[in-house]
Amino acid sequence: MSIRSCIILLSLMIVISPVSASYAGDSPLMNVIHDTHRGDVEFTFGDSIYGGEMMCNDTYTVNFEVDIPVNGSIRVARAYTYWVWSKIGLEGIYPLVNASLVHDGSVVPVSSLARYTDTKGFVARYDFFSGTDVYDLSNQIREDGMYSISLENSAEDDRTFCMQGIGLLIVYESEDMPVIEYWVNEGCDMLYAEYGITPKMATTTTYFEGDVDVETVDRAELITVSPSGGYTQGAKQTRNRLYFNEKTEGTPILGDIIKLLFGSGKSWKDVYLTSESVQIAIDEREVTNYLKSVDNFASIQDSGDYLLATNAIMVLEYGDSTGQETEDTHGFGLLSGIFSVIIACAIAKR
């Protein structure tokens, strides 16, 4: 092959090769479900605990209590298994897993629907793999009762991995419930503001695309999930931040006041906290006052904490009217309390 041909081939490889692994926010969560009907959304970790290193044939099991509302049914049941430190020796490698669902004495093998992975992305020791495996259990979980999800390390070599826990998303459907619209975004983005990665770089943004009639929304809820979030002891001051419909750059106090008056976005710090036994953090918060009429988005930022961003779910509950309080928040009703807002913003910026 000529030198010219080699240069052309190398250039093509650079163009088409995706940057798919690093501590930066380069693997945004993907939308997999967007739907509207009468119902409710629930996300639970069951009795998940950190499982430690799993050798060949080791198993990890999490139990979930499912309680379907009266006159309701299950429209979506989706399980997420969060694994880290997948390796063989000192080399990163993908885990081999056999999964099964146990209910009422029966054991049913289930297959993974999707796998999302990420690594720190530079050549070094301990560049082990982390990921989220997704299982669609909508046809298996149909009634009340106790369900157990069991995972086995099925590798025939010496590869091992650690289980942080399992999440179960259930979407109920019932004519007795309010109309909801919801977006389910999922994936695995490893974030760590170290080794030359700044907090701004260690930020992942996910979008809930589409138009929203804000005036008819009674309540908007944002659910985000972060394995390892808030667990790292080395982080100083702010460990992580969650943004909703707000850019991640800082703004002066006057900008905060304008955003509050006219219904723009919001950010919160240190929303993800885990412990040694439960190493998956979940944040569920109302974001009604910060909703946009088109293409809402959420950003998760690391500040030296080390975390994974794996799930982001937005749920809108609709009604006949939004209420005076919500309208005031988006208009000039706050002008009477302008001095209180100034003081609150000044404190928040400390």
N, C-alpha and C positions, 0 to 999 in steps of 0.2 A: 504494500500500500504506500502511495506517495505521501510526502510530508503535507502537501496541500489537502489530500483526502483525509489525512489524520486530523488536521486542523478543523475541517468542515464537520467531521464526525464528532469531535470533541465539543464543538460549538452547539451542535444539535443536542448532544447529551446534556449540556448545561441548560439549554432552553427548556427541554421537556422533563427534566428531572425535578420533581416537586420537593420543596423543603418541608419535610413531613415529620421531623423529630428534633425538638430542642426544648429548652426551658422557656422559650418565648411563646406567646400566644399565637401559634401558627396552625392549630388544628381546631377551628371553631366547631361548636356543636351544630349538628344538622337537624332540620325539622323533619320529622317522620310521620306526624299525625297533626291534622288541623281539621276540627269538626265542630258542629253546632247541633245541640239537641237538649232535651230536658234531662238533667242528671246532676252528678257531683263527681269530684276527683279526689282521690286519696293516695298518699304516698307514705309507705311505712318500711322500716328496716326489720320488723319482727323482733326476734331476740338476738340479732346479729352482735357478735363480738369479734375482736381481732383473732384470727385463727393461727397465727404463727406459721412456721415453715412446714409445707406439706411435702412429704416424701412420696415415692411411688406407692400406690394403693391406699394412701391416707384419704380420709373423707372429711368433709365439712358440711354441716347441716344447719339450716335456719328454719324456725317455725313461724308461721303466720296464722293469725286468727282472722278469718273472713266473716263479716257480718253484713249481709246484703239488706238494704233498707226494705221495709214493707212495700209490696207492690213494685219492687224494683228488680232489675237484672243487671248482669255484668256485660258491658259492651267491649271493654278492653281490659286485659290482664297482661302485664308486661313485667318480666323480672330482669333485674340488672345485677350481675355478679362483678364485684370489684376486686381485682387481683393486682398484686405488686411483686417486685423482686423476683420475676421469673428468670431463671438462669440455669445453666449447667456449668458447674465450676465457677469460673470468673467471667463467663461469657453469657450475654443476654440471649434468651431463646424464648419462643412462644410456648405457653403451657399446653398440654394435652389433657382434656377434661371430659369425663363422662358425667352427664347431669341427669337427674331423675326427680320426678314429682311424686310425693307420697301423700295419699289422702284416703281415709276410711279403710285402711288395710291394703290398699292397692298401690303398686309401685309402677310408674309409667316413665320410660326413658323419654327425654326431651332433647331436641337438637337446637343448637345456637342459631339464632336468626342473623345476628351481626356481631362483629368484633371490632372495637375501636382501640387503638394502641398508641403509645407515645414513649419516647425515651429522652434522656437529656441531650443526646445528639452530638456529642463530641467524643473523640477517641480517648478513652481513659478506662481505668479499672472501675468496676462496679457500674457499668452502663447497662443496667438490667432493665427489662421491659415491664411496663405497667399497662393495664387495660381494663376495659369494660366489655363483658359479654352480655348479649341481649337475648332473651327467650320470650317468644310470644306464647302465652299460656291461656289465651282467650277461649280456646276450645276445651281446655282442661279444668279451669276454675269456673264452675258454673253454679255452685250452691254454697250455703253456709258451712262453716266447719273449720277444722284445723288442717292446714296444708304445710308440708315440709319440702323444702328444696334442698337436695343433697348433691354435692359435687365430689368427684373422685379424681385424684391425680392418676390418669391412666397411662402415663409414660412408661415405657419399658427400659428407659435409660435412667440416668441420674439427675434429670432435670427436676427442679423444685420451684415452688412459688408460694406466696403468702396470700391468704384471703382476708380482706378487710371487712367484708360483709356482703349482704345481698339486699337490694331494694326491690319492693314490689309496688308497681303502679296499678291502681284499679280505677277504671272509669265506670261509674254506675249510670244506668238509664232508668228513668221513671217519669211518668206523666204527672206525678205528685210533686215533682221538684221544679225549681226554676230553670229557665232556659240558660244554658251555658255555652260559651264558645271557648275552645282551648287549643293551645299549641303545645306539642310535646317535642322538645329538642333534646338530642342525646349525642354522646361521643366520649372522647377522652383527650383532654389537653393538659399536659404537665406544665406547671408554672412555677418558676423559682427565680427571684430577683437576686441572683448571685452569678459569679464567673463572667462578669461583663454584661449581664442582662439587667437592665434597669426595670423598675416597677412599671413604667410605661410600656416597655417591651413585653414584660410578663403579664400581659393583659389579654384576655380572650373575649370577644364580643359575639353574641348570638342574636339573631333577628327573629321576630314574630311578624312575618310579612303579611300585609293585607290592610284593608280599610276597617276602621272601627267607628261606629256611631257613638261617640263619647257620651252624648247627652242621654242615651238610653241605658248606659251601664250603671248598675247599682253598686257593684263591687268588682274590683280587679285584684287578683292575688298572683304573686310571683313566688314560685317554688324553685330553689336552686340547691344542688347537692355537690358536696366537695369532700371526697376522701382525703384524709390527712390534713384538711384545713384547720388551722389553729393549733396543731399538735406540736410543731417544731418549737423547741425551747430556745433556739438561738435568735429568733426574731426580736427586734427591738421596737418599742412603741407600737405603731400600727402594724399589724401582721397582714391583714388583707382588707380589701374593699369590694363592695358591691355597688354598681352603678345601674340606674334604670333611666333610660332616655336622657342620659347626660354624658357629655364628653368627659374623658378622664383627666383633662388638664384642669389645673386649679383656676378658680375665678375669684375676683375681689368681692368684698362684702356687698357692694352695690349690685353686682351681678346676681348674687344669691337672692337679694330682695326682689329683683325683677323676675327671677324664675319663680319665686313663691307667689308673687302677685298674678302672674299670667300662666301659671300651670305648667311649668317646664319640669325637667327631670330632677333627680335626687340621688345622693350617694350616702352610703353608710359604711362605717369602718368596723373591723373586727366582728364580722357577722358569723364567721365560721369558727367554732370551738369544738375540739374533740378531746378525748382522754386516752389513756393507755389501753383501756379495755374496749372502748368504742371509738374507732378511728375513722368514722364517716360523719361529716357535719351536714346538717340540713337547715336551710333558712326558709321560712314561710312568712311572707309579709304582705300587707295590703298596699297596693300601689295605685289606688283609684285616682288620687289627686295628681298623679304624674303621668297619666295616660295620654298618649297622642292619638290623633285621628288616622294615622297611617304609619305602618312599619315601625312598631315599637321595638326596642332592643334592650338587652341587658349585658353588662360587662363585669367580669370577675378579674380582680387584680391581686397579684401577690406582692408583698413587700418584704421578702426575705423569710417567708413562712415555709414555703414548699407545699404545694397542694395540687390536686387534680380537679379540673372542672369536668363534670360528667353529665349533669342533667339540668335543664332549665325548662320550666313549665309555666305558662301563663294561662290563667283561667279568668274569664269574664262572666259575671252573672248579670243577666239583663232583667229589667223591670219596666214599668210604665213611665216612671219618672226618676230622676237622679236625686232629687231633694235639694232644698235650699242651701244646706251646708256645703255640699259639693260645688254648687254653682258659685257660692261666695268665694271659695278657695281659688277658683279659676278667674275671678273677676276682681272687682275693686273692694270687696267686702273686707279685705285685710288692711285697707288704708287706715282704718281707725286704730289698728294695733301696730302701726309702723315702728314705734319705738321699741316695742317688745320684740319685733322681728330683728331689728338691728342688734339688740343685745344678744338674742339667741344665736344669730349668725356669728357674732364676734366670739362667743364661747365655743361654738362648734369648730372654728378655725384654729383654736389653740392646739 
